[in-house]
Amino acid sequence: MTNAAAPRIQFKVHFQAMRRGKKKAVVGEKPIIAAAPLGNVARVTRLLALAIRFEQLIRDGEVRDLADIARLGHVTRARVTQIMNLLHLAPDIQEAILFLPRVEEGRDPITERDLRPVAALVDWRKQRKTWAELCATACP
């Protein structure tokens, strides 16, 4: 009898690491893990995201007010207010801040301190003009 008629099954497997050094065979190709992007998210981007999160916590009733946030974060109420003032920026400026490119080396081009006078302006048109001037000198 010959082996020519024997059925043949083929499939790909890879081994996945488990706890305590064990490995598990998994059917299919090993997933390709994307490389982490280079650089760091700008600090002002993180602060604006934090302000948005703080606002959501207050709206959902998880914290009572900014004083609670300050206590929980071990910072002053004044610092929390400075962070929350970023929410006074025009929506398009907030979007631009949230999508600032990653900082690969050196200092952040735009700081929260640079944005304080912009956020202090009530008129969004004036904010946009001041933002454009700031970006002309500081944005990459």
LUMTORTI-466657 format. One record per residue: residue number from 1; x, y, z of N, C-alpha, C in turn; chain; residue in one letter. Coordinates in pm, whole numbers, plus 50000, padded with zeros to 5 digits. Layout:
N
mikol_n.c1_n.c2_n.c3_ca.c1_ca.c2_ca.c3_c.c1_c.c2_c.c3_drenpa_loti
NUM_X_Y_Z_X_Y_Z_X_Y_Z_A_a .
...
***
This chain:
140
mikol_n.c1_n.c2_n.c3_ca.c1_ca.c2_ca.c3_c.c1_c.c2_c.c3_drenpa_loti
1_50084_49883_50000_50000_50000_50000_50089_50123_50000_A_m .
2_50053_50225_49922_50133_50347_49911_50070_50460_49992_A_t .
3_50153_50558_50028_50106_50673_50105_50054_50786_50016_A_n .
4_50054_50767_49887_50014_50873_49794_49868_50912_49814_A_a .
5_49783_50822_49856_49641_50851_49871_49606_50901_50011_A_a .
6_49703_50910_50101_49673_50954_50238_49639_51103_50241_A_a .
7_49533_51140_50311_49496_51282_50318_49601_51362_50397_A_p .
8_49614_51487_50362_49713_51572_50425_49645_51700_50473_A_r .
9_49664_51734_50598_49603_51854_50657_49716_51949_50694_A_i .
10_49700_52075_50653_49800_52176_50686_49731_52298_50745_A_q .
11_49790_52354_50848_49745_52482_50903_49859_52544_50982_A_f .
12_49849_52674_51001_49955_52746_51071_49918_52758_51218_A_k .
13_50021_52748_51301_50004_52766_51445_50118_52855_51495_A_v .
14_50093_52919_51608_50199_52992_51676_50181_52967_51825_A_h .
15_50284_52994_51901_50279_52970_52044_50265_53102_52118_A_f .
16_50170_53102_52210_50141_53221_52287_50191_53199_52430_A_q .
17_50260_53298_52483_50313_53287_52619_50198_53295_52719_A_a .
18_50204_53209_52818_50104_53207_52924_50173_53238_53056_A_m .
19_50101_53223_53165_50160_53247_53297_50261_53139_53332_A_r .
20_50354_53178_53415_50456_53086_53470_50537_53016_53362_A_r .
21_50562_53084_53252_50649_53030_53148_50585_52926_53058_A_g .
22_50459_52897_53076_50392_52799_52990_50362_52861_52854_A_k .
23_50346_52775_52756_50312_52820_52621_50189_52744_52575_A_k .
24_50112_52808_52488_49989_52749_52438_49991_52758_52285_A_k .
25_49959_52651_52218_49952_52652_52073_49820_52716_52030_A_a .
26_49830_52812_51938_49712_52883_51890_49708_52869_51739_A_v .
27_49593_52833_51686_49577_52815_51542_49575_52952_51475_A_v .
28_49646_52965_51365_49651_53090_51289_49789_53153_51296_A_g .
29_49808_53254_51214_49937_53322_51212_49951_53413_51334_A_e .
30_50075_53436_51373_50101_53523_51486_50064_53666_51447_A_k .
31_49985_53735_51531_49945_53871_51497_50066_53964_51494_A_p .
32_50061_54057_51401_50170_54154_51388_50141_54268_51486_A_i .
33_50236_54294_51572_50220_54400_51671_50282_54527_51613_A_i .
34_50200_54632_51606_50248_54759_51551_50347_54822_51648_A_a .
35_50448_54884_51593_50547_54953_51675_50483_55076_51739_A_a .
36_50522_55105_51861_50471_55223_51930_50522_55348_51860_A_a .
37_50435_55450_51849_50480_55572_51784_50593_55638_51861_A_p .
38_50680_55703_51788_50794_55769_51851_50750_55899_51918_A_l .
39_50821_55935_52023_50796_56062_52090_50688_56053_52196_A_g .
40_50668_56166_52263_50570_56175_52371_50456_56266_52331_A_n .
41_50340_56239_52386_50226_56328_52366_50259_56459_52438_A_v .
42_50230_56571_52373_50259_56701_52432_50187_56715_52567_A_a .
43_50252_56779_52661_50194_56795_52795_50062_56872_52791_A_r .
44_50055_56975_52706_49931_57052_52698_49817_56966_52643_A_v .
45_49848_56870_52558_49747_56777_52509_49695_56690_52623_A_t .
46_49786_56641_52705_49744_56559_52819_49662_56641_52918_A_r .
47_49700_56767_52940_49627_56851_53034_49486_56881_52983_A_l .
48_49472_56907_52854_49339_56931_52798_49252_56806_52810_A_l .
49_49309_56691_52782_49235_56565_52797_49194_56545_52942_A_a .
50_49280_56583_53034_49250_56573_53177_49135_56666_53213_A_l .
51_49136_56788_53160_49028_56882_53186_48894_56828_53136_A_a .
52_48897_56767_53019_48775_56707_52963_48726_56595_53054_A_i .
53_48819_56516_53105_48783_56406_53197_48727_56460_53328_A_r .
54_48789_56564_53381_48740_56625_53505_48596_56674_53486_A_f .
55_48571_56739_53375_48436_56789_53347_48336_56675_53343_A_e .
56_48375_56564_53283_48287_56447_53276_48261_56389_53416_A_q .
57_48364_56384_53499_48346_56333_53636_48246_56417_53714_A_l .
58_48254_56549_53698_48161_56637_53767_48020_56620_53711_A_i .
59_48008_56614_53578_47878_56598_53514_47811_56468_53556_A_r .
60_47890_56360_53570_47834_56230_53608_47808_56218_53757_A_d .
61_47852_56318_53834_47829_56315_53977_47927_56228_54054_A_g .
62_48036_56186_53990_48135_56104_54059_48217_56186_54158_A_e .
63_48234_56314_54129_48294_56407_54224_48201_56527_54234_A_v .
64_48205_56595_54346_48112_56705_54370_48154_56832_54298_A_r .
65_48283_56865_54307_48329_56990_54249_48480_56986_54228_A_d .
66_48535_57099_54185_48678_57106_54158_48761_57088_54285_A_l .
67_48707_57128_54398_48779_57110_54524_48800_56961_54553_A_a .
68_48700_56879_54522_48715_56733_54539_48825_56679_54448_A_d .
69_48827_56728_54325_48930_56683_54231_49068_56723_54282_A_i .
70_49079_56845_54332_49208_56892_54385_49253_56804_54502_A_a .
71_49160_56772_54591_49194_56686_54706_49238_56549_54659_A_r .
72_49163_56490_54566_49196_56356_54518_49328_56354_54442_A_l .
73_49359_56463_54371_49481_56469_54292_49601_56524_54366_A_g .
74_49580_56563_54492_49688_56619_54575_49752_56742_54509_A_h .
75_49667_56827_54453_49712_56954_54396_49623_57064_54451_A_v .
76_49663_57187_54425_49583_57299_54476_49461_57321_54388_A_t .
77_49361_57388_54447_49243_57422_54369_49278_57518_54256_A_r .
78_49377_57603_54281_49420_57697_54178_49476_57623_54056_A_a .
79_49552_57517_54079_49608_57440_53968_49498_57370_53889_A_r .
80_49400_57317_53959_49288_57252_53891_49213_57356_53807_A_v .
81_49197_57476_53861_49130_57582_53786_49209_57618_53661_A_t .
82_49342_57626_53672_49425_57654_53555_49404_57548_53447_A_q .
83_49398_57423_53487_49377_57314_53392_49237_57324_53330_A_i .
84_49137_57350_53413_49000_57357_53365_48978_57477_53272_A_m .
85_49057_57582_53287_49043_57699_53201_49076_57667_53056_A_n .
86_49145_57557_53031_49170_57516_52892_49040_57486_52818_A_l .
87_48935_57455_52894_48805_57428_52832_48738_57555_52780_A_l .
88_48792_57672_52815_48738_57799_52766_48786_57830_52625_A_h .
89_48879_57750_52575_48930_57770_52439_48822_57732_52337_A_l .
90_48828_57795_52221_48735_57763_52113_48749_57615_52076_A_a .
91_48640_57552_52035_48645_57408_52004_48750_57371_51901_A_p .
92_48769_57454_51798_48868_57420_51697_49011_57430_51752_A_d .
93_49033_57520_51846_49165_57529_51911_49188_57406_51998_A_i .
94_49083_57365_52072_49095_57244_52153_49128_57123_52065_A_q .
95_49062_57114_51952_49088_57002_51860_49233_57005_51811_A_e .
96_49280_57125_51776_49418_57139_51730_49516_57096_51839_A_a .
97_49486_57130_51963_49573_57092_52076_49571_56941_52095_A_i .
98_49453_56881_52086_49442_56737_52105_49515_56659_51996_A_l .
99_49533_56720_51878_49600_56652_51768_49738_56709_51739_A_f .
100_49799_56774_51838_49936_56821_51819_50026_56702_51792_A_l .
101_50128_56718_51708_50218_56606_51682_50297_56569_51807_A_p .
102_50342_56445_51811_50422_56399_51924_50554_56474_51928_A_r .
103_50604_56493_52049_50732_56562_52069_50840_56455_52074_A_v .
104_50926_56453_51975_51029_56350_51968_51155_56386_52045_A_e .
105_51186_56515_52052_51304_56556_52127_51289_56701_52168_A_e .
106_51354_56737_52275_51348_56875_52322_51221_56905_52399_A_g .
107_51197_57032_52417_51080_57077_52493_50955_57086_52406_A_r .
108_50841_57085_52472_50715_57102_52400_50711_57241_52338_A_d .
109_50664_57252_52214_50661_57383_52150_50557_57478_52210_A_p .
110_50447_57423_52260_50341_57504_52321_50317_57452_52462_A_i .
111_50315_57544_52557_50293_57506_52696_50157_57557_52743_A_t .
112_50115_57504_52855_49989_57549_52915_49998_57696_52952_A_e .
113_50114_57738_52995_50134_57878_53031_50117_57970_52909_A_r .
114_50158_57921_52791_50139_57998_52668_49990_58014_52636_A_d .
115_49911_57917_52676_49768_57918_52641_49682_57995_52739_A_l .
116_49732_58026_52856_49651_58098_52955_49595_58229_52902_A_r .
117_49679_58314_52837_49621_58439_52786_49520_58415_52673_A_p .
118_49538_58309_52597_49443_58277_52489_49310_58235_52550_A_v .
119_49313_58150_52651_49190_58102_52716_49120_58214_52792_A_a .
120_49194_58316_52832_49135_58427_52906_49050_58518_52817_A_a .
121_49072_58510_52686_48993_58590_52593_48854_58529_52579_A_l .
122_48752_58614_52592_48614_58564_52586_48570_58542_52442_A_v .
123_48613_58629_52353_48573_58623_52212_48655_58516_52140_A_d .
124_48587_58419_52081_48657_58310_52012_48733_58359_51890_A_w .
125_48685_58465_51825_48758_58520_51710_48894_58572_51755_A_r .
126_48896_58641_51868_49023_58691_51922_49112_58575_51964_A_k .
127_49051_58471_52022_49127_58352_52059_49193_58291_51936_A_q .
128_49117_58279_51828_49171_58218_51706_49285_58300_51649_A_r .
129_49272_58432_51655_49379_58520_51605_49504_58502_51690_A_k .
130_49487_58503_51822_49601_58486_51913_49663_58348_51897_A_t .
131_49579_58247_51881_49627_58109_51859_49709_58100_51731_A_w .
132_49661_58165_51625_49733_58163_51497_49870_58229_51513_A_a .
133_49877_58338_51589_50005_58404_51613_50098_58314_51694_A_e .
134_50041_58247_51794_50120_58156_51876_50172_58039_51794_A_l .
135_50085_57985_51709_50125_57872_51624_50229_57912_51521_A_c .
136_50220_58034_51473_50317_58079_51373_50459_58077_51428_A_a .
137_50473_58099_51558_50606_58100_51617_50645_57968_51683_A_t .
138_50545_57893_51733_50578_57777_51816_50543_57642_51753_A_a .
139_50441_57637_51669_50398_57508_51615_50501_57452_51518_A_c .
140_50516_57318_51519_50611_57256_51427_50567_57262_51283_A_p .
***
